[in-house]
Amino acid sequence: MQRGPPAPLSTILINMPEIELWPGGLLRARSNHDARILARASLVLRRKGDGAFLAADLPEGLQPLVPHLRREPGLDAALDALEATPAHARNGLEHVRELPLHHLHERLDLLGLDEASYAERTGLTVVAEPDWLSFAGVDRYRRALWMRFDAARAWLHLRDAALRGNVVLEAISGYRSHAYQLGIFDRKLARGLDIDQILAVNAAPGYSEHHGGLALDIASPGEPPAEESFENSHAFAWLQAHASGYGFHMSYPRDNPHGIVYEPWHWRFTPA
């Protein structure tokens, strides 16, 4: 259990197994109707599996954004969290707790993966999601970047230090949920890749370092995202020289024991 700093409600994501509570101003509207709602919402309930907006907390009360809102799995827990958010904000969300590993076995079964054999083969361990995350700015695509509070603070210091050295670092991806990771597999399977091909690049749902909010994919302007060519950039050279001083280390060097391809773009914060 880690102690965190006080955090304004507008800069945190409340995380639950099925639903996330987002600050309304940090979500991308998908229509004019959504834009009008999000502009007035203090918080938005968002389904983790597909990112659908479920309900918005408006000054006049909760407004459903999907039919049959009451049937949504995890809704009662989300509504309880919605009621508790002012207290969370006052208390500064003092602790980060790990979410229970709901549905992880089912997700692995859907992919035909046995948890024990996968863990033994790769040496990877299950990574739980934190129950809240901190806003760490935006990524290359202007999406909200979420990380655990200590990793977010370290990333912002790292990015600013690089900028002072005339090196621009861009975040590509931070926190990802178990449900999002499963979606990556589903999309790649639909494109015709097999499980072994996907596992060479992506950890199985539940095993990605991104789940814990400590890992970050980094690029620099003009560089394609998540490509080995990043190792030839000035940004990568700067990271090799300075990232460890801010607590970041490259997780998957060449010939790593986990069987994951070389990822010069993937860096993980290690708390002191």
TORTORZA-973479 format. One record per residue: residue number from 1; residue in three letters; z negated, y negated, x negated of N, C-alpha, C in turn. Coordinates in nm, 2 decimals. Each point is the difference from the previous one (the first is absolute). Layout:
REM residues N
  seq  type    n.zz    n.yy    n.xx   ca.zz   ca.yy   ca.xx    c.zz    c.yy    c.xx
  NUM   ALA       Z       Y       X       Z       Y       X       Z       Y       X
...
//
This chain:
REM residues 272
  seq  type    n.zz    n.yy    n.xx   ca.zz   ca.yy   ca.xx    c.zz    c.yy    c.xx
    1   MET    0.00    0.12   -0.08    0.00   -0.12    0.08    0.00   -0.12   -0.09
    2   GLN    0.10   -0.09    0.02    0.01   -0.12   -0.08   -0.04   -0.13    0.08
    3   ARG   -0.06   -0.09   -0.07   -0.04   -0.13    0.06    0.11   -0.10   -0.02
    4   GLY    0.04   -0.07    0.11    0.10   -0.09   -0.01   -0.04   -0.15    0.02
    5   PRO    0.08   -0.09   -0.03   -0.03   -0.14    0.02    0.01   -0.04    0.14
    6   PRO   -0.05   -0.12    0.05    0.03   -0.05    0.13    0.15   -0.02    0.02
    7   ALA    0.05    0.03    0.12    0.14   -0.01    0.02    0.03   -0.06    0.14
    8   PRO    0.07   -0.10    0.00    0.04   -0.06    0.13    0.07    0.10    0.09
    9   LEU   -0.02    0.00    0.13    0.07    0.10    0.09    0.15   -0.01   -0.01
   10   SER    0.05   -0.12   -0.03    0.15   -0.01   -0.01    0.06    0.06   -0.12
   11   THR   -0.08    0.05   -0.09    0.05    0.06   -0.12   -0.03    0.15   -0.02
   12   ILE   -0.05    0.07    0.11   -0.03    0.14   -0.01    0.07    0.08    0.10
   13   LEU    0.02    0.13   -0.03    0.06    0.09    0.09   -0.11    0.11    0.03
   14   ILE   -0.04    0.01    0.12   -0.09    0.10    0.04    0.07    0.13    0.03
   15   ASN   -0.03    0.11   -0.07    0.07    0.12   -0.01   -0.07    0.12    0.07
   16   MET    0.07    0.07    0.09   -0.06    0.11    0.07    0.10    0.12   -0.01
   17   PRO   -0.03    0.12    0.03    0.09    0.11   -0.02    0.13   -0.02    0.08
   18   GLU    0.00   -0.05    0.12    0.13   -0.01    0.08    0.05   -0.14    0.01
   19   ILE   -0.09   -0.10   -0.01    0.04   -0.14    0.04   -0.06   -0.09   -0.11
   20   GLU    0.08   -0.11   -0.03   -0.04   -0.10   -0.09   -0.02   -0.13    0.08
   21   LEU   -0.10   -0.09   -0.04   -0.01   -0.13    0.06    0.04   -0.10   -0.10
   22   TRP    0.12   -0.07    0.03    0.06   -0.09   -0.09   -0.03   -0.14    0.04
   23   PRO   -0.02   -0.10   -0.09    0.01   -0.14    0.04    0.13   -0.03    0.06
   24   GLY    0.00   -0.07    0.11    0.13   -0.02    0.07    0.10   -0.08   -0.08
   25   GLY   -0.04   -0.09   -0.09    0.09   -0.09   -0.07    0.07    0.07   -0.12
   26   LEU   -0.04    0.12   -0.03    0.06    0.07   -0.11    0.10    0.11    0.04
   27   LEU    0.03    0.01    0.13    0.09    0.10    0.04    0.14   -0.06    0.03
   28   ARG    0.10    0.08   -0.03    0.14   -0.05    0.03    0.03    0.02    0.15
   29   ALA    0.05   -0.10    0.06    0.04    0.02    0.14    0.13    0.07    0.01
   30   ARG    0.02    0.08    0.10    0.12    0.08    0.02    0.08   -0.06    0.11
   31   SER   -0.05   -0.10    0.07    0.08   -0.06    0.11   -0.07   -0.14    0.03
   32   ASN    0.07   -0.08    0.08   -0.06   -0.13    0.03   -0.13    0.02    0.08
   33   HIS    0.00    0.10    0.08   -0.12    0.03    0.08   -0.11    0.03   -0.09
   34   ASP    0.02    0.09   -0.10   -0.10    0.04   -0.10   -0.05   -0.13   -0.08
   35   ALA    0.10   -0.08   -0.04   -0.04   -0.12   -0.07   -0.09   -0.09    0.07
   36   ARG    0.02   -0.02    0.13   -0.09   -0.08    0.08   -0.14    0.06    0.01
   37   ILE    0.00    0.13    0.01   -0.13    0.07    0.01   -0.08   -0.01   -0.13
   38   LEU    0.07    0.03   -0.11   -0.06    0.01   -0.13   -0.05   -0.14   -0.04
   39   ALA    0.07   -0.10    0.04   -0.04   -0.14   -0.04   -0.13   -0.03    0.06
   40   ARG   -0.04    0.06    0.11   -0.13   -0.03    0.06   -0.11    0.10   -0.02
   41   ALA    0.04    0.11   -0.06   -0.10    0.11   -0.01   -0.09   -0.01   -0.12
   42   SER   -0.13    0.02    0.02   -0.09    0.01   -0.12    0.01    0.13   -0.07
   43   LEU    0.02    0.11    0.08    0.02    0.13   -0.05    0.10    0.08    0.08
   44   VAL    0.07    0.09   -0.07    0.09    0.09    0.07   -0.03    0.14   -0.03
   45   LEU    0.00    0.09    0.10   -0.02    0.14   -0.01    0.14    0.06   -0.03
   46   ARG    0.01    0.07   -0.12    0.13    0.05   -0.04   -0.01    0.15   -0.02
   47   ARG    0.09    0.08    0.06    0.00    0.15   -0.02    0.04    0.03   -0.14
   48   LYS   -0.07    0.09   -0.07    0.03    0.03   -0.14    0.13    0.08   -0.02
   49   GLY    0.02    0.09    0.10    0.11    0.10   -0.02    0.14   -0.07   -0.01
   50   ASP    0.02   -0.10    0.09    0.13   -0.06    0.00    0.00   -0.15   -0.01
   51   GLY   -0.12   -0.06   -0.01   -0.01   -0.15   -0.01    0.01   -0.07    0.13
   52   ALA    0.00    0.07    0.11    0.02   -0.07    0.13   -0.12   -0.09    0.03
   53   PHE    0.02   -0.12    0.06   -0.10   -0.09    0.04   -0.06    0.05    0.13
   54   LEU   -0.13    0.03    0.01   -0.06    0.06    0.12   -0.06   -0.11    0.09
   55   ALA   -0.07   -0.09   -0.06   -0.07   -0.10    0.09   -0.03   -0.12   -0.09
   56   ALA   -0.01   -0.12    0.06   -0.04   -0.12   -0.07   -0.13   -0.06    0.06
   57   ASP   -0.08   -0.05   -0.09   -0.13   -0.06    0.04    0.03   -0.15    0.01
   58   LEU    0.02   -0.05    0.13    0.03   -0.14    0.02   -0.12   -0.07    0.05
   59   PRO    0.00   -0.14    0.00   -0.11   -0.07    0.05   -0.05    0.04    0.14
   60   GLU    0.10    0.04    0.09   -0.03    0.04    0.14   -0.03    0.14    0.01
   61   GLY    0.00    0.08   -0.11   -0.04    0.14    0.01    0.11    0.09   -0.07
   62   LEU   -0.02    0.13    0.01    0.08    0.10   -0.06    0.13    0.01    0.08
   63   GLN    0.12   -0.01   -0.06    0.12    0.02    0.07    0.07    0.12   -0.05
   64   PRO    0.02    0.11    0.08    0.08    0.11   -0.04    0.14   -0.03   -0.04
   65   LEU    0.06    0.06   -0.10    0.13   -0.02   -0.04    0.09    0.13    0.02
   66   VAL   -0.07    0.11    0.05    0.08    0.12    0.02   -0.05    0.05    0.14
   67   PRO    0.09    0.08    0.07   -0.05    0.06    0.12   -0.11    0.11   -0.03
   68   HIS   -0.09    0.02    0.10   -0.10    0.10   -0.01   -0.08   -0.01   -0.12
   69   LEU   -0.05   -0.12   -0.03   -0.08   -0.03   -0.12   -0.12    0.09    0.00
   70   ARG   -0.06    0.03    0.11   -0.12    0.08    0.01    0.01    0.14   -0.05
   71   ARG    0.13    0.05   -0.01    0.02    0.13   -0.05    0.02    0.01   -0.15
   72   GLU   -0.01   -0.11   -0.07    0.02    0.00   -0.14   -0.11    0.07   -0.07
   73   PRO    0.03    0.10   -0.09   -0.10    0.06   -0.08   -0.07   -0.10   -0.09
   74   GLY   -0.13    0.01    0.00   -0.08   -0.09   -0.09   -0.03   -0.14    0.07
   75   LEU    0.04   -0.02    0.12   -0.01   -0.13    0.06   -0.15   -0.04    0.01
   76   ASP   -0.09    0.09    0.05   -0.14   -0.04    0.02   -0.06   -0.05   -0.13
   77   ALA    0.03    0.07   -0.11   -0.05   -0.04   -0.13    0.05   -0.13   -0.04
   78   ALA    0.13   -0.03    0.03    0.06   -0.13   -0.03   -0.07   -0.11    0.08
   79   LEU   -0.02    0.02    0.12   -0.07   -0.10    0.09   -0.14   -0.02   -0.05
   80   ASP   -0.07    0.10   -0.04   -0.13   -0.02   -0.06    0.00   -0.08   -0.12
   81   ALA    0.10    0.02   -0.09    0.02   -0.08   -0.12    0.03   -0.14    0.03
   82   LEU    0.08   -0.02    0.11    0.04   -0.13    0.04   -0.12   -0.08    0.04
   83   GLU   -0.09    0.06    0.07   -0.13   -0.06    0.04   -0.08   -0.04   -0.12
   84   ALA    0.00    0.09   -0.10   -0.09   -0.02   -0.12    0.06   -0.10   -0.10
   85   THR    0.13   -0.04    0.01    0.05   -0.08   -0.11   -0.07   -0.13   -0.03
   86   PRO   -0.05   -0.07    0.10   -0.08   -0.12   -0.04   -0.12    0.03   -0.09
   87   ALA   -0.07    0.11    0.03   -0.11    0.04   -0.08    0.04    0.04   -0.14
   88   HIS    0.12    0.07    0.00    0.05    0.04   -0.13    0.03   -0.12   -0.09
   89   ALA    0.06   -0.10    0.06    0.03   -0.13   -0.07   -0.12   -0.07   -0.05
   90   ARG   -0.11    0.00    0.09   -0.12   -0.07   -0.04   -0.07    0.08   -0.12
   91   ASN    0.01    0.13    0.01   -0.07    0.08   -0.11    0.09    0.02   -0.12
   92   GLY    0.12   -0.06    0.00    0.08    0.01   -0.12    0.06    0.14   -0.02
   93   LEU    0.00    0.09    0.10    0.04    0.14   -0.02   -0.05    0.05   -0.13
   94   GLU   -0.13    0.01    0.00   -0.07    0.03   -0.13    0.03    0.13   -0.06
   95   HIS    0.05    0.10    0.08    0.02    0.13   -0.06    0.15    0.05    0.03
   96   VAL    0.05    0.07   -0.09    0.13    0.07    0.03   -0.04    0.15    0.01
   97   ARG    0.04    0.05    0.12   -0.03    0.14    0.02    0.14    0.08    0.01
   98   GLU   -0.01    0.12   -0.02    0.13    0.09    0.01    0.01    0.05    0.14
   99   LEU    0.13    0.00    0.05    0.02    0.05    0.13    0.00    0.16   -0.01
  100   PRO   -0.04    0.06    0.11    0.01    0.15    0.00    0.15    0.04   -0.01
  101   LEU    0.02    0.12   -0.05    0.13    0.05   -0.03    0.06    0.06    0.13
  102   HIS    0.01   -0.07    0.11    0.05    0.05    0.12    0.15    0.04   -0.02
  103   HIS    0.03    0.11    0.06    0.14    0.05    0.01    0.07    0.03   -0.13
  104   LEU   -0.07   -0.01   -0.11    0.07    0.02   -0.13    0.06    0.14    0.00
  105   HIS   -0.08    0.10    0.04    0.05    0.14   -0.01    0.12    0.02    0.09
  106   GLU    0.00   -0.07    0.12    0.11    0.01    0.09    0.13   -0.06   -0.07
  107   ARG   -0.02   -0.11   -0.07    0.11   -0.07   -0.06    0.06    0.09   -0.11
  108   LEU   -0.08    0.07   -0.08    0.05    0.09   -0.10    0.06    0.12    0.06
  109   ASP   -0.05    0.05    0.11    0.06    0.12    0.07    0.14   -0.04    0.05
  110   LEU    0.02   -0.12    0.05    0.13   -0.04    0.04    0.10    0.00   -0.11
  111   LEU   -0.04   -0.02   -0.12    0.09    0.00   -0.12    0.01    0.14   -0.06
  112   GLY   -0.08    0.09    0.05    0.00    0.14   -0.05   -0.07    0.01   -0.14
  113   LEU   -0.10   -0.09   -0.01   -0.08   -0.01   -0.13   -0.14    0.06    0.02
  114   ASP   -0.04    0.08   -0.09   -0.14    0.05    0.00   -0.08   -0.09   -0.09
  115   GLU   -0.11   -0.05    0.05   -0.07   -0.10   -0.07   -0.06    0.05   -0.13
  116   ALA   -0.06    0.12    0.00   -0.06    0.05   -0.12    0.10    0.03   -0.11
  117   SER    0.12    0.06    0.04    0.09    0.03   -0.11    0.07   -0.13   -0.05
  118   TYR    0.02   -0.10    0.09    0.06   -0.12   -0.05   -0.09   -0.07   -0.10
  119   ALA   -0.13   -0.01    0.04   -0.10   -0.07   -0.09   -0.01    0.08   -0.13
  120   GLU    0.00    0.13    0.00   -0.01    0.08   -0.12    0.13   -0.03   -0.09
  121   ARG    0.11    0.00    0.06    0.13   -0.01   -0.07    0.01   -0.14   -0.06
  122   THR   -0.04   -0.10    0.07    0.03   -0.14   -0.05   -0.12   -0.06   -0.07
  123   GLY   -0.12    0.05    0.02   -0.12   -0.07   -0.05   -0.04   -0.13    0.07
  124   LEU    0.07   -0.03    0.11   -0.03   -0.11    0.08   -0.12    0.03    0.10
  125   THR   -0.07   -0.10    0.03   -0.11    0.01    0.09    0.02   -0.08    0.13
  126   VAL   -0.07    0.04    0.10    0.02   -0.08    0.13   -0.06   -0.14   -0.02
  127   VAL    0.07   -0.10    0.06   -0.04   -0.14   -0.01   -0.02   -0.05    0.14
  128   ALA   -0.13   -0.03    0.03   -0.03   -0.05    0.13    0.03   -0.15    0.01
  129   GLU    0.03   -0.05    0.12    0.03   -0.14    0.03   -0.14   -0.07    0.01
  130   PRO    0.00   -0.13   -0.04   -0.12   -0.08    0.02    0.00   -0.05    0.14
  131   ASP   -0.12   -0.04    0.05   -0.01   -0.05    0.14    0.04   -0.15    0.01
  132   TRP    0.01   -0.07   -0.11    0.06   -0.13    0.01    0.07   -0.03   -0.13
  133   LEU    0.09   -0.10    0.01    0.08   -0.04   -0.11    0.01   -0.15   -0.01
  134   SER    0.03   -0.05   -0.12    0.01   -0.14   -0.02    0.14   -0.05   -0.02
  135   PHE    0.03   -0.12    0.06    0.13   -0.06   -0.02    0.02   -0.04   -0.14
  136   ALA    0.11    0.05   -0.07    0.03   -0.02   -0.14    0.13   -0.08   -0.02
  137   GLY    0.03   -0.09    0.10    0.12   -0.07   -0.01    0.12    0.07    0.07
  138   VAL    0.12   -0.03   -0.04    0.11    0.07    0.06    0.08    0.07   -0.11
  139   ASP    0.08    0.10    0.05    0.09    0.07   -0.10    0.13   -0.07   -0.01
  140   ARG    0.09    0.07   -0.07    0.14   -0.06   -0.02    0.07   -0.03    0.13
  141   TYR   -0.03    0.08    0.10    0.07   -0.01    0.13   -0.08   -0.09    0.10
  142   ARG   -0.10   -0.07   -0.05   -0.08   -0.09    0.08   -0.08    0.07    0.10
  143   ARG   -0.03    0.12   -0.02   -0.09    0.08    0.08   -0.15   -0.02   -0.05
  144   ALA   -0.09    0.01    0.09   -0.14   -0.01   -0.04   -0.03    0.12   -0.10
  145   LEU   -0.07   -0.03   -0.11   -0.04    0.10   -0.09   -0.15    0.03    0.01
  146   TRP   -0.03    0.12    0.03   -0.15    0.04    0.02   -0.04    0.09   -0.12
  147   MET   -0.12   -0.03   -0.05   -0.06    0.08   -0.10   -0.15    0.00    0.02
  148   ARG   -0.07    0.09   -0.06   -0.15   -0.01    0.00   -0.04   -0.13   -0.06
  149   PHE   -0.12   -0.05    0.04   -0.03   -0.14   -0.04    0.00   -0.02   -0.15
  150   ASP   -0.06    0.10   -0.08   -0.01   -0.02   -0.14    0.14    0.01   -0.07
  151   ALA    0.08    0.09    0.05    0.14    0.01   -0.05    0.08   -0.12    0.03
  152   ALA   -0.02   -0.06    0.12    0.08   -0.12    0.04   -0.04   -0.11   -0.09
  153   ARG   -0.13   -0.02   -0.03   -0.04   -0.11   -0.08    0.06    0.02   -0.14
  154   ALA   -0.01    0.12   -0.05    0.06    0.03   -0.14    0.15   -0.02    0.00
  155   TRP    0.07    0.04    0.10    0.14   -0.02    0.00    0.04   -0.15    0.00
  156   LEU   -0.07   -0.08    0.08    0.03   -0.15    0.00   -0.03   -0.06   -0.14
  157   HIS   -0.11    0.05   -0.07   -0.02   -0.05   -0.13    0.11    0.04   -0.10
  158   LEU    0.04    0.13    0.01    0.10    0.05   -0.08    0.13   -0.07    0.02
  159   ARG    0.04   -0.02    0.12    0.13   -0.07    0.03   -0.01   -0.15   -0.05
  160   ASP   -0.11   -0.07    0.02   -0.01   -0.13   -0.05    0.00   -0.01   -0.15
  161   ALA   -0.06    0.09   -0.07    0.00    0.01   -0.14    0.14    0.02   -0.06
  162   ALA    0.08    0.09    0.07    0.13    0.02   -0.04    0.09   -0.13    0.01
  163   LEU   -0.03   -0.07    0.11    0.08   -0.12    0.03   -0.03   -0.10   -0.11
  164   ARG   -0.12   -0.01   -0.04   -0.03   -0.09   -0.11    0.07    0.03   -0.13
  165   GLY    0.04    0.13   -0.01    0.08    0.05   -0.11    0.14    0.00    0.02
  166   ASN    0.05   -0.07    0.11    0.14   -0.01    0.04    0.06    0.13    0.04
  167   VAL   -0.09    0.09    0.06    0.05    0.13    0.05   -0.04    0.00    0.15
  168   VAL    0.10    0.03    0.08   -0.02    0.01    0.14   -0.01    0.15    0.04
  169   LEU   -0.11    0.03    0.07   -0.03    0.13    0.05    0.01    0.00    0.15
  170   GLU    0.07    0.09    0.06    0.02    0.01    0.14   -0.06    0.13    0.05
  171   ALA   -0.08    0.00    0.10   -0.05    0.12    0.07    0.11    0.06    0.09
  172   ILE    0.01    0.13   -0.01    0.10    0.07    0.09   -0.07    0.07    0.11
  173   SER   -0.12    0.06   -0.03   -0.07    0.08    0.10   -0.14    0.01   -0.05
  174   GLY   -0.10   -0.01    0.09   -0.14    0.02   -0.02   -0.05    0.11    0.08
  175   TYR   -0.10   -0.03    0.08   -0.06    0.11    0.09    0.10    0.06    0.09
  176   ARG    0.00    0.13    0.01    0.08    0.08    0.10   -0.09    0.10    0.07
  177   SER    0.01    0.01    0.13   -0.09    0.10    0.07    0.06    0.14   -0.02
  178   HIS   -0.08    0.10    0.04    0.05    0.14    0.01    0.12    0.01    0.09
  179   ALA   -0.01   -0.07    0.12    0.10    0.01    0.10    0.13   -0.06   -0.06
  180   TYR   -0.01   -0.11   -0.07    0.12   -0.06   -0.06    0.07    0.09   -0.10
  181   GLN   -0.09    0.07   -0.08    0.05    0.09   -0.10    0.08    0.11    0.06
  182   LEU   -0.05    0.05    0.12    0.07    0.11    0.07    0.13   -0.05    0.05
  183   GLY    0.01   -0.13    0.04    0.12   -0.06    0.04    0.11    0.00   -0.11
  184   ILE   -0.05   -0.03   -0.12    0.10    0.00   -0.12    0.06    0.14   -0.01
  185   PHE   -0.08    0.11    0.02    0.05    0.13   -0.01    0.10    0.03    0.11
  186   ASP   -0.04   -0.04    0.12    0.09    0.02    0.12    0.13   -0.06   -0.02
  187   ARG    0.00   -0.13   -0.05    0.13   -0.07   -0.02    0.09    0.07   -0.10
  188   LYS   -0.06    0.05   -0.11    0.07    0.06   -0.11    0.05    0.14    0.04
  189   LEU   -0.08    0.07    0.08    0.05    0.13    0.05    0.12   -0.02    0.10
  190   ALA   -0.01   -0.11    0.08    0.11   -0.03    0.09    0.13   -0.03   -0.08
  191   ARG   -0.01   -0.05   -0.12    0.12   -0.03   -0.09    0.05    0.12   -0.07
  192   GLY   -0.07    0.11    0.01    0.05    0.13   -0.05   -0.07    0.04   -0.13
  193   LEU   -0.10   -0.07   -0.05   -0.08    0.04   -0.11   -0.09    0.11    0.04
  194   ASP   -0.03    0.09   -0.10   -0.10    0.11    0.03   -0.13   -0.04   -0.05
  195   ILE   -0.11    0.07    0.03   -0.13   -0.03   -0.03   -0.03   -0.02   -0.15
  196   ASP    0.06    0.10   -0.08   -0.02   -0.01   -0.14    0.06   -0.13   -0.06
  197   GLN    0.12   -0.04    0.05    0.06   -0.12   -0.05   -0.09   -0.12    0.03
  198   ILE   -0.06    0.00    0.12   -0.08   -0.12    0.04   -0.13    0.00   -0.08
  199   LEU   -0.06    0.12   -0.02   -0.13    0.01   -0.08    0.02   -0.04   -0.14
  200   ALA    0.12    0.00   -0.06    0.02   -0.04   -0.13   -0.02   -0.15   -0.02
  201   VAL    0.01   -0.07    0.12    0.00   -0.15   -0.01   -0.13   -0.05    0.08
  202   ASN   -0.03    0.07    0.11   -0.11   -0.05    0.09   -0.11    0.11    0.00
  203   ALA   -0.12   -0.05   -0.01   -0.12    0.09    0.02    0.00    0.04    0.15
  204   ALA   -0.06    0.12    0.03   -0.01    0.05    0.14   -0.10   -0.10    0.07
  205   PRO    0.02   -0.01    0.13   -0.10   -0.08    0.08   -0.14    0.04   -0.03
  206   GLY   -0.08   -0.10   -0.02   -0.14    0.03   -0.04   -0.03    0.00   -0.15
  207   TYR    0.11    0.01   -0.08   -0.01    0.01   -0.15    0.05   -0.12   -0.07
  208   SER    0.05   -0.10    0.06    0.06   -0.12   -0.06   -0.11   -0.09   -0.04
  209   GLU    0.01   -0.06   -0.12   -0.10   -0.10   -0.05    0.00   -0.12    0.09
  210   HIS    0.11   -0.03    0.07    0.01   -0.11    0.09   -0.09    0.00    0.11
  211   HIS   -0.04    0.12    0.04   -0.09    0.02    0.12   -0.14   -0.07   -0.02
  212   GLY   -0.04   -0.01   -0.12   -0.14   -0.05   -0.03    0.00   -0.15   -0.02
  213   GLY    0.12   -0.07    0.01    0.01   -0.14   -0.02   -0.02   -0.05   -0.14
  214   LEU    0.01    0.09   -0.10   -0.02   -0.04   -0.14    0.13    0.00   -0.08
  215   ALA    0.11    0.06    0.06    0.12    0.01   -0.08    0.10   -0.10    0.05
  216   LEU    0.09   -0.04   -0.09    0.10   -0.10    0.02    0.13    0.03   -0.07
  217   ASP    0.11   -0.01    0.07    0.13    0.00   -0.06    0.04   -0.14   -0.03
  218   ILE    0.05   -0.02   -0.13    0.03   -0.13   -0.05    0.14    0.00   -0.05
  219   ALA    0.07   -0.12    0.02    0.13   -0.03   -0.05    0.01   -0.14   -0.05
  220   SER    0.11   -0.04   -0.04    0.02   -0.14   -0.04    0.14   -0.05    0.06
  221   PRO    0.02   -0.13    0.01    0.12   -0.05    0.06    0.12    0.06   -0.07
  222   GLY    0.10    0.04    0.08    0.12    0.05   -0.06    0.00    0.15   -0.03
  223   GLU   -0.12    0.06    0.01   -0.01    0.14   -0.03   -0.01    0.08    0.14
  224   PRO    0.08    0.11    0.01   -0.01    0.08    0.12   -0.14    0.06    0.01
  225   PRO   -0.05    0.02    0.13   -0.13    0.05    0.01   -0.01    0.15   -0.03
  226   ALA   -0.11    0.04   -0.06   -0.03    0.14   -0.03    0.12    0.07   -0.07
  227   GLU    0.04   -0.06   -0.11    0.11    0.06   -0.08   -0.05    0.01   -0.15
  228   GLU    0.04    0.10   -0.07   -0.05    0.02   -0.13    0.05   -0.11   -0.09
  229   SER    0.10   -0.07    0.03    0.05   -0.11   -0.08   -0.10   -0.11   -0.02
  230   PHE   -0.11    0.00    0.09   -0.10   -0.10   -0.01   -0.07    0.00   -0.14
  231   GLU    0.01    0.12   -0.07   -0.07    0.01   -0.13    0.07   -0.09   -0.10
  232   ASN    0.12   -0.04    0.02    0.07   -0.09   -0.09   -0.02   -0.15    0.02
  233   SER   -0.08   -0.03    0.10   -0.02   -0.14    0.04   -0.11   -0.07   -0.08
  234   HIS    0.00   -0.13   -0.01   -0.11   -0.07   -0.06   -0.13    0.02    0.07
  235   ALA    0.02    0.01    0.14   -0.12    0.02    0.08   -0.08    0.13   -0.04
  236   PHE    0.08    0.11   -0.02   -0.06    0.12   -0.04   -0.07   -0.01   -0.14
  237   ALA    0.07   -0.06   -0.09   -0.06   -0.02   -0.13   -0.13   -0.08    0.01
  238   TRP    0.00   -0.10    0.08   -0.13   -0.08    0.02   -0.11    0.09    0.06
  239   LEU    0.04    0.08    0.10   -0.10    0.08    0.06   -0.06    0.10   -0.10
  240   GLN    0.09    0.06   -0.08   -0.05    0.09   -0.10   -0.10   -0.06   -0.10
  241   ALA    0.02   -0.13   -0.03   -0.09   -0.07   -0.09   -0.12   -0.05    0.07
  242   HIS    0.00   -0.04    0.13   -0.11   -0.07    0.06   -0.07    0.06    0.12
  243   ALA    0.07    0.09    0.07   -0.05    0.05    0.13   -0.13    0.07   -0.01
  244   SER   -0.03    0.07   -0.11   -0.13    0.07   -0.01   -0.12   -0.10   -0.01
  245   GLY    0.03   -0.12   -0.04   -0.11   -0.10   -0.01   -0.04   -0.05    0.14
  246   TYR    0.08    0.03    0.10   -0.03   -0.03    0.14   -0.03    0.12    0.08
  247   GLY   -0.01    0.12   -0.06   -0.04    0.12    0.06    0.11    0.08    0.06
  248   PHE    0.13   -0.03   -0.04    0.12    0.07    0.05    0.05    0.09   -0.10
  249   HIS    0.04    0.13    0.04    0.06    0.09   -0.09    0.12    0.07    0.07
  250   MET    0.10    0.04   -0.08    0.11    0.07    0.05   -0.04    0.15    0.03
  251   SER    0.02    0.04    0.13   -0.04    0.13    0.04    0.08    0.12   -0.04
  252   TYR    0.14   -0.02   -0.01    0.09    0.11   -0.02    0.09   -0.03   -0.11
  253   PRO   -0.05    0.01   -0.13    0.09   -0.01   -0.11    0.09    0.12   -0.01
  254   ARG    0.09    0.00   -0.10    0.09    0.11   -0.02   -0.08    0.13   -0.02
  255   ASP    0.05    0.11    0.05   -0.06    0.13   -0.02   -0.15    0.01    0.05
  256   ASN   -0.02   -0.07    0.10   -0.14    0.00    0.06   -0.03    0.14    0.06
  257   PRO   -0.13    0.04    0.00   -0.03    0.13    0.04    0.01    0.03    0.15
  258   HIS    0.03   -0.11    0.08    0.01    0.02    0.15    0.14    0.04    0.04
  259   GLY    0.10    0.00   -0.09    0.13    0.03    0.04    0.07   -0.11    0.08
  260   ILE   -0.05   -0.12   -0.01    0.06   -0.12    0.07    0.09   -0.07   -0.11
  261   VAL    0.12   -0.04    0.05    0.09   -0.07   -0.10   -0.06   -0.12   -0.06
  262   TYR    0.05   -0.03   -0.12   -0.05   -0.12   -0.07    0.01   -0.13    0.09
  263   GLU   -0.11   -0.07    0.02    0.00   -0.11    0.08   -0.06   -0.12   -0.07
  264   PRO    0.08   -0.07   -0.08   -0.05   -0.12   -0.07   -0.04   -0.11    0.09
  265   TRP    0.03    0.00    0.13   -0.03   -0.10    0.09   -0.14    0.02    0.07
  266   HIS   -0.05    0.12   -0.01   -0.12    0.03    0.08   -0.13   -0.01   -0.08
  267   TRP   -0.09   -0.09    0.04   -0.12   -0.03   -0.07   -0.12    0.01    0.09
  268   ARG   -0.11    0.05   -0.05   -0.12    0.02    0.08   -0.11   -0.08   -0.06
  269   PHE   -0.08   -0.06    0.08   -0.12   -0.07   -0.04   -0.12    0.10   -0.01
  270   THR   -0.07   -0.01   -0.11   -0.12    0.09   -0.01   -0.12   -0.09    0.00
  271   PRO   -0.08    0.01    0.10   -0.12   -0.08    0.01   -0.09    0.02   -0.12
  272   ALA   -0.07   -0.10   -0.04   -0.09    0.01   -0.12   -0.12    0.08    0.03
//
